[in-house]
Amino acid sequence: MLPPEKPPSRRLGIGVEKPHSENPTFLDLAFSDCKLSNAFGTYNHPLASQRDNLINMNSRPVRCSESIQLMILGVCVLWSGCRPGLDDPTMWKAEVRSPDGSWIASARTVEGGGFGTGYLDTLVYLQQTDSSGTPFGTPVEVLGFSCNNNPVPHPYTLDNVANAGGTIDLTMKWVTRSHLEVTYDRHPDLYFQVVKALGVDISLRDLSSAPNASEK
């Protein structure tokens, strides 16, 4: 009886053979490269750690990608939790109409957040009106001030007298029908500014650097 035929093999190194596979794996291709190098006398048998690196290197970018995605998601959640919301308590609000009545500039001061994420912001919006003077559409935010360093006379309560100016003495004045001037004081952090929106110019005057009140 003839001995059973051996499957075709590929020589991987001196005295090392591997059965032939119709669907070579990543590791098969790596050893095949080693075989070609050996034919030219440059083959060095890979260490076990090197083989492990060849096998595992494809999985590393996936883990890094997942970690980066989780970090981005965490930053977005934290940032959204610190931004003013429509449900946050409004402590001061005011509005002024343009000379022709086609625009309304409004401001409000909101306080919210929890331990370590609390904020006190004063925001300015622009909103258009129809021919009858009725506001329509969604107000557009054009200015955002962080007022965390300024004390609130009457916190978490709408009080347009005690909390006037949103803790930064903010005022709004229409210079023309398409030019809104906003002034503020007490060194707030201006973190959001739009210089022109919907055809309206928005200019700022920072009075915080004035030496005394008489020069304002």
Residue pairs with C-beta under 8 A, 6 or more apart in sequence:
7 19
7 20
8 19
8 20
9 17
9 18
9 19
9 20
10 17
10 18
10 20
10 31
10 32
10 35
11 17
11 35
12 18
12 31
12 34
12 35
13 34
13 35
13 38
13 43
13 45
14 38
18 28
18 31
21 28
24 32
26 54
26 55
26 58
27 51
27 54
27 55
30 46
30 51
30 54
34 43
34 45
34 46
35 43
37 43
37 44
46 54
78 117
81 113
81 117
82 113
82 117
82 119
83 119
84 110
84 112
84 119
84 121
84 123
85 110
85 112
88 110
88 111
88 112
89 110
89 111
89 112
89 156
89 157
89 158
90 108
90 109
90 110
90 158
91 109
91 110
91 111
91 152
91 154
91 155
91 156
91 157
91 158
91 159
91 163
91 166
92 107
92 108
92 109
92 122
92 158
92 159
92 160
92 163
92 164
92 165
92 166
92 167
93 106
93 107
93 108
93 109
93 158
93 160
94 106
94 107
94 108
94 160
94 172
95 104
95 105
95 106
95 107
95 172
96 104
96 105
96 172
96 173
96 174
97 103
97 104
97 105
97 129
97 133
97 174
98 104
98 105
98 174
98 177
98 178
98 180
99 174
99 176
99 177
100 177
101 129
101 133
102 128
102 129
102 177
103 126
103 127
103 128
103 129
103 174
103 177
103 180
103 200
104 126
104 127
104 128
104 129
104 135
105 124
105 125
105 126
105 172
105 174
105 180
106 124
106 125
106 127
106 139
107 122
107 123
107 124
107 125
107 166
107 170
107 172
108 122
108 123
108 125
108 166
109 120
109 121
109 122
109 123
109 147
109 163
109 166
109 167
110 120
110 121
110 123
111 118
111 119
111 120
111 152
111 155
111 156
112 118
112 119
113 119
118 148
119 146
119 148
120 146
120 147
120 148
120 150
120 152
120 167
121 144
121 145
121 146
121 147
122 144
122 145
122 147
122 166
122 167
122 168
122 170
122 184
122 188
123 141
123 143
123 144
123 145
124 141
124 142
124 143
124 144
124 170
124 172
124 182
124 202
125 139
125 140
125 141
125 142
126 139
126 140
126 142
126 180
126 197
126 198
126 200
126 202
127 135
127 136
127 137
127 138
127 139
127 140
128 135
128 136
128 137
128 198
129 135
129 136
130 136
140 194
140 197
140 198
141 192
141 194
142 193
142 194
142 197
142 202
143 182
143 190
143 192
143 193
143 194
143 202
143 204
144 190
144 191
144 192
144 193
145 166
145 168
145 170
145 184
145 188
145 189
145 190
145 191
146 188
146 189
146 191
147 166
147 167
147 168
147 186
147 188
147 189
148 189
149 187
149 188
150 167
150 168
150 186
150 188
151 167
152 163
152 167
153 159
153 162
153 163
154 162
154 163
157 163
165 171
165 185
167 186
167 188
168 184
168 185
168 186
168 188
169 183
169 184
169 185
169 186
169 207
170 182
170 183
170 184
171 182
171 183
171 184
172 180
172 181
172 182
173 180
173 181
173 182
173 183
174 180
174 181
175 181
175 203
178 199
178 200
178 201
179 200
179 201
179 203
180 200
180 201
180 202
180 203
181 203
181 204
181 205
182 202
182 203
182 204
182 205
183 204
183 205
183 206
183 207
184 204
184 205
184 206
184 207
184 208
185 206
185 207
185 208
185 210
185 216
186 208
187 208
188 208
190 204
193 202
193 204
194 202
195 201
195 202
195 203
196 202
207 216
210 216
